[in-house]
Amino acid sequence: MKKHYFGKLLSVFMTAFALAFITNTPVAAADTPDYRMQVSPSFAEIEEMQPGKSYDGVFKVQNTGGKDLDYAITITPYSVKDDKYALDSDTETAYTQMKDWITLSQDSGKLSPNDAEEIKYTIRVPQDAPAGGQYALINIRLVQENDSNSGATITANKQIGFRLLGEIEGNTRRTGKVTEQNIPSILFNPPISATSVVENTGNTHITASYVLRVFPLFSNEEVYTNEDSPYEVTVLPETSRYNSISWDDAPHLGIFRVEQTVTIADDTQTIKKTVFLCPIWLIFIILLIIFCVIFWIFSRIKNRNR
């Protein structure tokens, strides 16, 4: 009787605990932030630009937040710092001269919530512009957050960018190479991933594409591939770019044959690896079992000798 009563009490306690946990689980609110901007499109690519000619374009700045905002626009170089492609908007190179060729219809503005404004730009290519790629970044920066209730004005650092990728006609070189590829042979957790580094050895931007294919160990039927829509990135001239591509829905346990094919310019390279995917706790249990079996065998041998 006591055991039956204790079981009921435990059941009630566990149910109450579960209900309390469910009730108190925080739910992410979908509230609109006070200050948020968006630029559309995020970049423009202009090919076959001719020295001495002008090119016009437009992009849109949107206020997707809940309060009025003021913004300012500046033009900086568009470059990168390392093969992880960290943005560098300070360093000027032979490929960032375009920042001095751009004029804007306005360099500041004010937007109400859900309001948008079109910004026109003109690129005037000088007669002596060098052949090859030219890159600039148009920065839209939130300069004030106006709180109508308190009357306070707070300086903000929120910023979005509109990239301009141009190519001047002339002696352009579209060359590149794959310098590194790697697929880990042992993984303790998904996803299954492959990494690579490519180098643009030319003088204009080019595209690198990545295809990942995964097969079971003893089958040629793909369990994952992105062949129909290869992952693509832009690689700026005279830079190297690191990339990682993965199968995010990989199981936690299995042995697979993994292939990655990387293409940049005329260089295509493929790497193949057998990948063992296993949780580390399972490896520990297997090793423990092996140790116990070995210990038992030695104990049996020792007892027999006695």
C-alpha positions in Angstrom: 0.0 0.0 0.0 2.8 2.3 0.9 4.6 1.5 -2.4 1.4 2.2 -4.4 0.9 5.5 -2.6 4.5 6.5 -3.2 4.2 5.6 -6.9 1.1 7.9 -7.2 2.8 10.7 -5.4 5.9 10.4 -7.7 3.6 10.4 -10.8 1.8 13.6 -9.6 5.1 15.3 -8.8 6.6 14.4 -12.2 3.5 15.6 -14.1 3.5 18.9 -12.1 7.2 19.4 -12.9 6.6 18.8 -16.6 3.7 21.2 -16.7 5.7 23.8 -14.9 8.6 23.4 -17.3 6.3 23.7 -20.4 4.5 26.7 -18.9 7.8 28.5 -18.0 9.6 27.7 -21.2 10.3 31.1 -22.8 8.8 31.8 -26.2 10.8 33.9 -28.6 9.0 37.1 -29.3 8.6 38.2 -32.9 8.7 41.9 -32.0 10.0 44.3 -34.6 13.2 46.0 -33.4 13.1 49.8 -33.1 15.9 50.4 -35.6 16.6 48.2 -38.6 17.6 49.0 -42.1 17.7 46.9 -45.3 19.3 47.6 -48.7 18.0 46.1 -51.9 19.7 44.7 -53.9 22.8 44.0 -51.9 25.2 44.4 -54.8 25.5 45.3 -58.4 27.9 43.8 -61.0 28.8 45.9 -64.0 30.7 44.2 -66.8 32.5 45.6 -69.8 32.8 49.1 -68.5 34.6 51.4 -71.0 37.1 54.2 -70.1 35.5 57.6 -70.6 31.9 56.5 -70.2 29.4 56.8 -67.4 27.1 54.2 -65.8 24.0 54.8 -63.8 22.3 52.6 -61.2 19.9 52.7 -58.3 19.4 50.9 -55.0 16.8 51.1 -52.3 17.2 51.8 -48.6 14.3 50.5 -46.4 13.4 51.2 -42.8 12.2 47.8 -41.5 12.2 48.9 -37.9 9.5 50.4 -35.7 10.8 54.0 -35.3 11.9 56.9 -37.5 15.6 56.8 -38.4 18.2 59.1 -39.9 21.0 57.7 -42.1 24.2 58.9 -43.8 25.9 57.4 -46.8 29.7 57.2 -47.4 31.8 55.5 -50.1 34.8 53.4 -49.2 37.1 50.8 -50.9 35.8 47.2 -51.0 38.5 44.8 -50.2 39.3 41.9 -47.9 41.9 41.2 -45.2 42.5 37.4 -45.3 41.3 34.2 -46.8 38.3 34.2 -44.5 37.2 37.3 -46.4 36.9 39.7 -43.5 35.8 43.1 -44.9 38.4 45.7 -45.3 36.9 49.1 -46.2 40.0 51.1 -45.3 42.9 49.8 -47.4 43.1 51.3 -50.9 44.6 49.1 -53.7 44.8 49.2 -57.5 41.4 47.5 -57.5 39.6 50.1 -55.3 39.9 53.2 -57.5 36.2 53.1 -58.3 35.3 54.7 -55.0 36.6 58.0 -56.5 34.5 57.7 -59.6 31.1 57.5 -57.9 28.6 60.3 -57.2 25.3 59.8 -55.4 21.9 61.5 -55.7 22.1 62.2 -51.9 24.4 61.4 -49.0 21.8 61.3 -46.2 18.1 60.9 -45.5 15.3 60.1 -43.0 12.9 57.2 -43.1 9.7 56.4 -41.3 8.8 52.8 -40.4 8.1 50.7 -43.5 9.2 53.6 -45.7 11.8 53.2 -48.5 14.0 55.6 -50.5 15.8 55.1 -53.8 19.4 56.3 -54.1 20.8 56.9 -57.5 24.5 56.5 -58.3 26.6 57.4 -61.3 30.0 55.9 -62.1 32.2 58.0 -64.3 35.1 55.9 -65.6 38.2 58.0 -66.3 40.0 57.7 -69.7 43.1 56.2 -68.1 41.3 53.6 -66.0 43.3 50.3 -65.9 41.8 47.1 -67.3 40.5 44.6 -64.8 38.3 44.6 -61.7 37.3 47.7 -59.7 35.4 47.5 -56.4 33.7 49.9 -54.0 31.4 49.8 -51.0 28.5 52.2 -50.5 27.9 52.3 -46.7 24.5 53.3 -45.3 25.0 54.1 -41.6 22.3 54.7 -39.0 23.4 58.0 -37.4 20.6 58.7 -35.0 18.0 56.9 -33.0 15.3 59.4 -32.1 13.2 58.4 -29.1 10.0 60.5 -29.4 9.0 59.7 -25.8 12.1 60.9 -24.1 13.4 63.3 -26.7 16.8 61.6 -26.5 19.2 61.2 -29.4 21.6 58.3 -29.3 24.5 57.8 -31.7 24.4 54.3 -33.2 26.9 52.2 -35.2 24.5 50.1 -37.2 25.5 49.9 -40.8 24.7 48.1 -44.0 26.5 48.0 -47.3 25.8 48.0 -51.1 28.7 46.5 -53.0 29.7 47.5 -56.5 31.7 45.1 -58.6 33.0 46.5 -61.9 35.2 45.3 -64.7 37.0 47.7 -67.1 37.4 46.5 -70.7 40.9 45.7 -71.8 43.5 43.1 -71.0 41.6 41.2 -68.4 42.8 37.8 -67.0 40.4 35.3 -65.6 42.8 32.8 -64.0 42.7 30.9 -60.7 43.7 27.7 -58.9 42.6 25.4 -56.1 45.4 25.5 -53.5 44.0 23.3 -50.7 41.2 20.8 -50.0 40.4 18.8 -46.9 37.8 16.4 -45.6 38.1 15.1 -42.0 38.3 11.3 -41.8 36.8 11.1 -38.3 33.9 13.2 -37.0 32.3 13.0 -33.6 29.2 15.0 -34.6 27.4 16.0 -37.8 27.6 17.8 -40.2 29.8 16.2 -42.7 31.9 19.0 -44.1 34.7 19.7 -46.6 36.9 22.8 -46.7 39.1 24.4 -49.4 41.1 27.4 -50.4 41.1 28.9 -53.9 43.3 31.6 -55.3 42.4 34.2 -57.9 45.6 34.8 -59.9 44.0 37.2 -62.4 43.1 40.9 -62.4 39.3 40.7 -62.2 36.8 38.9 -60.0 35.8 35.3 -60.8 33.4 32.7 -59.4 34.4 29.6 -57.5 31.9 26.7 -57.4 31.7 23.8 -54.9 30.0 20.4 -55.2 29.7 18.0 -52.3 28.6 14.4 -52.8 28.1 11.8 -50.1 27.7 8.0 -50.6 27.2 5.1 -48.2 30.3 3.0 -47.8 29.2 0.1 -49.9 26.8 1.8 -52.4 27.0 4.3 -55.3 23.6 5.8 -54.5 24.0 9.3 -53.3 22.6 10.2 -49.9 23.4 13.9 -50.5 24.5 16.1 -53.3 24.2 19.7 -54.4 25.2 19.0 -58.0 21.9 20.6 -59.3 22.8 23.9 -57.5 26.5 24.2 -56.7 27.5 26.6 -54.0 29.2 29.6 -55.5 31.3 32.5 -54.2 33.0 35.5 -55.7 36.8 35.7 -55.5 38.4 39.1 -55.8 41.6 39.5 -57.9 44.9 38.6 -56.3 43.2 37.1 -53.2 42.7 33.6 -51.7 39.4 32.5 -50.3 38.6 29.8 -47.7 35.3 28.0 -47.9 33.4 25.3 -46.1 30.5 23.3 -47.5 28.6 20.7 -45.5 25.8 18.1 -45.3 23.9 19.5 -42.3 21.3 16.7 -42.1 24.0 13.9 -41.7 23.1 11.2 -39.1 25.1 10.9 -35.9 26.5 7.4 -36.9 27.7 6.0 -40.1 30.6 5.4 -42.6 30.4 7.4 -45.8 32.4 8.1 -48.9 32.6 11.8 -49.4 33.7 13.8 -52.5 34.2 17.5 -53.0 34.8 19.1 -56.4 36.0 22.7 -56.5 36.2 24.7 -59.8 37.7 28.1 -60.3 38.5 29.5 -63.8 40.0 26.5 -65.7 41.1 24.6 -62.6 38.9 21.7 -61.3 40.0 19.4 -58.5 38.3 16.6 -56.6 39.1 15.1 -53.3 37.7 11.8 -52.0 37.7 10.5 -48.4 36.1 7.8 -46.3 34.5 9.5 -43.3 33.7 7.7 -40.0 30.9 9.6 -38.1 30.5 8.4 -34.6 29.7 10.1 -31.2 32.6 10.3 -28.9 30.6 8.6 -26.1 30.0 5.6 -28.3 33.8 5.4 -29.1 34.4 5.5 -25.3 31.9 2.6 -24.7 33.5 0.5 -27.5 37.0 1.1 -26.1 35.7 0.2 -22.6 34.1 -3.0 -23.9 37.3 -4.0 -25.7 39.4 -3.3 -22.6 37.0 -5.4 -20.5 37.2 -8.3 -23.0 41.0 -8.1 -23.0 41.1 -8.0 -19.2 38.7 -11.0 -19.0 40.8 -13.0 -21.5 44.0 -12.3 -19.6 42.3 -13.2 -16.3 41.1 -16.5 -17.7 44.6 -17.3 -19.0 46.2 -16.4 -15.7 43.7 -18.6 -13.8 44.4 -21.5 -16.1 48.1 -21.2 -15.6 47.6 -21.4 -11.9 
